[in-house]
């Protein structure tokens, strides 16, 4: 995953992600640490402190796919994401 994609999936600016990777930012807000960890398939503890188990390649890939899916979910006027209820859509009872 590119730096730009990570920033988009985590809802952070490209510059902030670059600065974190370069070690220029060492103290993260909890909300940003959570979003980055979720997008990377890591725990916040591992991401922030380097402690605990590193995510497996499968966990990272799964997290990336989930974040990409969430990022492409429809958004309403309030900025709320809505996931597609595919079963309801297939049966024609969308609503």
C-alpha positions in Angstrom: 0.0 0.0 0.0 1.3 3.4 -0.9 1.8 6.3 1.5 -1.0 8.2 -0.2 -3.4 5.2 -0.1 -2.7 4.7 3.6 -3.4 8.4 4.3 -6.7 8.2 2.4 -7.8 5.0 4.1 -6.9 6.4 7.5 -8.4 9.8 6.9 -5.1 11.6 7.4 -3.2 13.9 5.2 -0.4 12.5 3.1 2.0 14.9 4.8 1.1 13.6 8.2 1.6 10.0 7.2 5.0 10.9 5.6 6.1 12.7 8.8 5.1 9.7 11.0 7.0 7.3 8.7 10.0 9.6 8.8 9.9 9.7 12.6 9.2 13.5 12.6 5.9 12.9 14.5 6.3 10.7 17.5 3.1 11.4 19.6 -0.1 10.5 17.8 -3.6 11.4 18.7 -5.5 8.3 19.8 -8.1 8.6 17.0 -5.4 8.8 14.3 -3.5 5.8 15.8 -6.7 3.8 15.8 -7.4 4.6 12.2 -3.9 3.9 11.1 -3.8 0.6 13.0 -7.1 -0.4 11.6 -6.0 0.3 8.0 -2.8 -1.6 8.5 -4.3 -4.6 10.4 -2.1 -3.9 13.4 -3.0 -3.2 17.0 -2.6 0.3 18.3 0.0 -1.0 20.8 2.2 -2.5 18.1 1.8 0.6 15.9 2.6 3.1 18.6 5.0 1.2 20.9 6.3 -1.6 18.7 5.2 -4.0 21.4 3.1 -7.2 21.0 2.8 -9.3 17.9 3.3 -7.7 14.5 0.3 -8.3 12.1 0.7 -11.2 9.7 0.7 -10.7 6.0 -2.9 -12.1 5.9 -4.1 -9.7 8.6 -2.6 -6.7 6.8 -4.1 -7.8 3.5 -7.5 -8.3 5.1 -7.4 -4.9 6.8 -6.5 -3.2 3.6 -9.3 -4.8 1.7 -11.8 -3.9 4.5 -10.6 -0.3 4.5 -10.8 -0.1 0.7 -14.3 -1.5 0.9 -15.3 1.0 3.6 -13.8 3.9 1.7 -15.9 3.1 -1.4 -19.2 2.7 0.6 -21.8 5.3 -0.2 -21.9 8.5 1.9 -25.0 10.5 2.7 -25.2 14.3 3.1 -24.1 14.1 6.7 -20.9 12.2 5.8 -22.2 9.0 7.3 -21.0 5.8 5.5 -23.7 3.3 4.6 -22.8 -0.3 3.7 -24.8 -2.0 1.0 -27.3 -4.6 2.2 -26.8 -6.9 -0.7 -29.3 -9.5 0.4 -32.0 -6.9 0.6 -31.0 -5.4 -2.7 -31.1 -8.8 -4.4 -34.6 -9.5 -3.1 -35.9 -6.2 -4.4 -36.9 -4.9 -0.9 -34.4 -2.1 -0.9 -35.4 0.8 1.2 
